[in-house]
Amino acid sequence: MQRIKLAPRPDWQAKAEAVGFTWHHVSGDLYWDENAAYEFSMAEIEEGIEAPTAELHSMCLDLVDEAVQSERLMTLLDIPEAMRDYVADSWKRNEPSLYGRFDFAYDGTGPAKLYEYNADTPTSIFETGVFQWLWLEDQIAAGVLPEGADQFNSLHEQLVDRFRAIFPPDDQGRGGFVHFSSDPDYVEDRQTVRYLEDIASQAGLEPQFVAIGDIGLNEDGRFVDHENFLINAMFKLYPWEQMLRDDYAAPLPGADVTVLEPAWKSLLSNKGILPLLWERHAGHPNLLEAYFETDPAHTTLGSSYVRKPLFSREGANVELVKEGRKSAVLDGGYGDGAWIRQALQPPPKFDNRYVIVGSWVVGNEPAGIGLREDRARITRNTSRFLPHYIRD
């Protein structure tokens, strides 16, 4: 694994705008960055990233199967008591999952280490599945990369196939009507959902967007959109930890709606799975030692560790502690509730930049990677996205 400096394509911004990638800058700062790319060998991809992704995902599913039968685990994972049966039933009914993303520390010299599992509302699928692939094709055509260069990236194709598997098409190739929802005013979220709507169309579905705040409830206890059409199936870019606590949580069990991601993903989309995985697989090469703060065993981590709230996004409220000294914390309002401690392992550093590898799962299959880097040790929404390739 190497970080290779490259000249950016002179027209990359125009190409980004042309395909709808409008969030290539964040508040004026570069987000998509092709001044460099990460080069991998095939062995690093297959053995160092793809295989651990599949194994960790399987371990997570085993954990869900245990958690839905355990009040202790439901409590540790902070699932609201009134919604526990709903969450458990979604698993028992085998409600399908669309996708998720593991975030790894990996530098090609040792095993990938799991930081967290973004199992519910991960973004960056468009830049992973589409724009970095277009970058690869352009760089091969320009002679910057060799003809044999490849990319660990079947994300787009697997998402199309997964939508078809969840909503099988009829004899005319039509898979039905599906709603998509997010905050319409947050550009990255809305464009991510637009991309998923396009994928759904390619899978034979008829997508319809509804703003998350415009979803209502009719007199029969069914959810409806802004035009009062019934919502029978919906993809929502809205986290379960909020949905399970909203005013509209109580009607969910009787609303007869298929939700992507399913409610059982709430068991995996918080940091509580990290100590639970360690409890079951202590010493696993792809896990970092982790404990709930309520567990006295957390003292085994000593004076260097990472402190994380169960619910946190984009690095908010994550606190690095090294030899007792605490780092500055970005307060995103996630400080209330339970916390975990995880062994301190900063991301690997290339050219004075810290990088993490986001490894995607679609259904139950590894589907590709996207890399984010920053000069700080915690990845945030402003951290840059860099493309990658596999050398011949």
N, C-alpha and C positions, 0 to 999 in steps of 0.2 A: 504494500500500500504506500503510495507516494502522492504528494501534492505537486502537480506539474503546472508551472506558470504558462499561460497561453494568451495570445492576443484575442480580445473579444471580437465577435463578428461586428463589422461597422454598422450594420442595419438591424441589430438584434432587437432594439426597442420597437422599431416599426413592425417587426415580425411578431413580437409579443402582443402589441396592440391589435394586430390583424387577427389573432386567434383568441382574443378575449382575456389575455393575461395582463390585466390592468394594474395589478398590485405589485409590479416589479420593483417599485420603490415604496418605502414606508416612511411617511412624513418627510419626504424629500431625500431620504437616505436609501442607498442601494440595498435591495433585498435579493433579487436575482443577480448573481455574480459569476461571470464567465471569464474573469481575468485569470482564473486557475481552474483546474479540474483534478479530481482524485482518480488515480490509476490503481486498479486492482489486478491481481492474477486470478485465474479461474479457481484455483484452489482456495484462495482467500474468500472468494464469494461462496463457493459451494460448501466448504468445510467450516469456514470461520463465521459465516453469517447465515446462509440459507438453512443449514442443518440445525443450528441452535434455535433459529426462529421456529421451525417446525416442532422441535422438542419442547420449547417453552410454551408454545401455544397449547400443545397437548397437556402439559402440566397444569396450565390455567383451566382448561376444561375439566380436568379431574377435580380441581379445587372448587369449581362451581358445583359440580355434582355432589360434593361433600357439603358445601355451604348451604344449599337449599334444604338440607335435612337437619341443619344445626342452628338453634337459636343463639348459641354462643358465637358462631361465626357471623351470623347476621348482625349481631350486636357489635362485634368488633369492626365490622365493615360499615357500621352506622347506617344500616338500612332502616328507614322509619318503620316502626312496629306495625302500623296499620297497613303497610304496603308489602309486607314480607310474603304473604301468601300469593299476591299478584306476581311478585318477582319469581318466586319458586315455581308457580304454575307455568310461567313463560318458558322455563327450562324443561319442565316435565312434558309440555306440549311440543317440545323440540322446535320452538320458534326460531327461524333462521337468522343468522348474522351475515352482514354484508362484508365488513372490513374492520381492520384495526392496525395499529403500528407500534412495534417495540422500539424503544430508544436505547441504543447501545453505546458503551465506550469500547472502541475497537481501533487498533492501529496495525493489525496484520502480524504482530509478534506474539500475541497471547490470545486466550479466549475472550470472546466478546462478553462484556459484563452488562447485565440489565439494569438500567436506571429506572425505567417505568414502562407501563403498558398503556398506551393511549387507545383504549378499547372501545370508546363510545363516540366521540366527535372529533377525530383527528382531521386536520386539514393538510394542505400541501400535496394533495393528490394530483392536481392539474400540473403543477410544475414537475412533479415526479413522473407521472404517466405520459404526459404529452410534450411539455416544452423541453425537458432535457433530452428526450428522444429526438426531437427536431434538431436540437443542437448537435447531437451525435451525427445525424445524417448530413448536416451541413459541413461539419468538420471533416468527415470522411470525404465528401465530394470536393472540398477545397484542398485536400491533400495534407491537412494539419494532422489528422489521425490516419493510421493505415487502414487499408480495405478490410482487414480482419478484425478491427476493433469492434467490440460488442458492449452491451450494457445489461446489467441485471435489472430487467424492467419489462414485465408483462402485465403491469398493473391495469392499463386500459382494457386490454383484451379480457383479462380475468374478471374485471368488473362487469363488462358486457355479459359474459357467460354466467356470472353469478346472478345478475338480475333475471336472466332467462331461467335459471334453475329455481329461483324463489317464486317467480311468476311465469310458469310455463306457458308458451304461446299456444293458441288454438291452431286449427288447420290452415287458417289464413295468416298465421304468423303474428297474431295480436295477443299481447299478454295482459291487457286490461288497463285500468285507470289507476294511477298512483299519484298521491299528493306529495309535494316536497315543501319543506318549511324551514325558515331561518329568520334571523333578524334582517329585514330588507335593507337596512341602512348601513350595515357593516360590510364594506366592499368585499373583503376576502371571503367572508362567509357566503354572501350572496352569489359571488362568482363561482365559488366551489359548488354550491348547490345547482347553479346553472349548468356546470359541467356534468354533474350527476344526472340532471334532467336530460342532457344530450345523450349520455350513455344509456339511460333508460329508453330513450327513443330508438337508439340503435338496437336495443334488445326487444323491440316490438311493443313497448309500453306507451301509454299516453300520459305524459306528465302534466301536472297542474300545480303551479306555485301558490302557496298561501302564506302570508306573513304570520309568524308565530303568534303575534298579538291579535290576529284577526280570527283565530280558531274559536268557535263557539260550541255550545251544547244545546241540542234541541230538547223538546219536551219528552222524547223517548229515551234520553240519556245517551244519545249518539253524538259524536263530534261532527261538526259541519264547518265548511269553509266560508269565505267572505260572501259567496253567492248562495249560501244555504244548501250547497250540495253535500251529501254525506261523504265523510272521510272513512273509507274502508281499509285503505292501506296508505302508510305515510312514512317517508324518510324525513327525519328531523335533525337539523344541526343545532341541537339544544340539549344540554347535558342532563342525564338522568338524575343526578344529585339534586338538580333544581326541580325537574318534573315531578319527582316523587314527593316533593314538599309544596308544590303549587296548590292553589285552590281547586284546580281541575284534576288533581291526582285521584281523589276518591272515586270519580266515575270511571276511571280507566278499566277496572276489572270487568265492568258490564258494558263497555262501549263497543265491543266487537270490532276492534281495529287492529290491524297488523302494523307494528311499529318497527322501523329500522333505525337504529339498532334495537334489538329486543330488550325487554326489561332486565333479563338476567345479566346483560352486559354491565349493569350497575354494580355487580359484584366484582368486576374486574377493572372498572374505570376509576378506581381510587388507589391511593398508595398503600392501603391496608393489605393488598395482596402480597406486597414485598416481604414483610415479616412472616406471613402465612406460608409463602413458598419456601422461605428459608427454614421455617419450622419443619416442613415436610421433606426438604431436600438439602439439608445443611451440608455445606461443602461442595455443592454442585458448581462446576467450573464457570457457568454462565450467570451465577447469582452473586450478589453482594450481601454480606451479612446484614441482617436488618431485624429490628424489634419494635414493638409498640412501646411508647414511652411509659405506659402503665406496667410494662413487664420489667421487673428488676434486672433481668438479663441484659438490658441495654447498657448497663455499666461496663460490660465486657468490651465495648467499643472504645473505652477510655475517653481521652479528651479531644479526639479527632473523629468527627462524624458529620453527616448531613442530616439536618432536621427538616422534615417535610410534613405539612398538614395533609390529612387524608384527601382533601379536595383542593386541587391547585392546578392552575393552567399557566403556560408560558413562563414558567420559572417563578411565578409570584409567591411570595412568602417562604421560599426555600432559603434556608439558612446554612451556610457552610461554617463549620467550627473546626479550626486546626490548632491543636495544642492549647485548647481553651479559648482561643481568640475567635470572635465571631465576625463574619463578613457583613457587609451592608446588605439589607434586605429590601426588595421591591415589594411594597405592601399592596397587594391586589385585593384585600378584603377577605382573604381565606384563613385568617388567623384563629378564628373560633373553632372549637371542636377538638377532635383527637389528632395526635401527631405520631409520627414514627421517626425512628433514627436508623440511618443506613450508613454502612461503612463509607468513609471518605475515599473516593477515587476520582480525582479530576479527569476530565476528558483528555485524550491524547493531544499533543501539541504539534502542529506542523506550521513552519514559517511564522512562529509566534502567534498562532491562532488555535483555539480549542475547537475540536470537531466532534460531533456525534453522528452516528449512523442511525437513520430511521429505517427500520425493516418492516415492510408491509405484509399483511396477511389478508387474503381475500377468501371468504369462506373458511376453510381450514388449510389453505395452501400459501406458502411464501410467494410473494408476487413482485418483489423488487425493492430498491432502496433509494432514499434521498438523503443528502448530507447537508447539515447546517453547521456553520462555524461562527465563532465570535472571539473577540479579544478577552472577554470575560469568561469565567468558568461555568456560568449558568446560561443555558440557552433561553432566549426570550423571543418575543414576536418580532423583534428587530434583527435577530441573528440572520446572517446571509445564507442563502441556498446556493450550493455549488453543484454542478453536474459531475458525473463520474463516467468512467469507461473501463472495460476489461481489455487488457492488452492481449494481443494475439499470441 
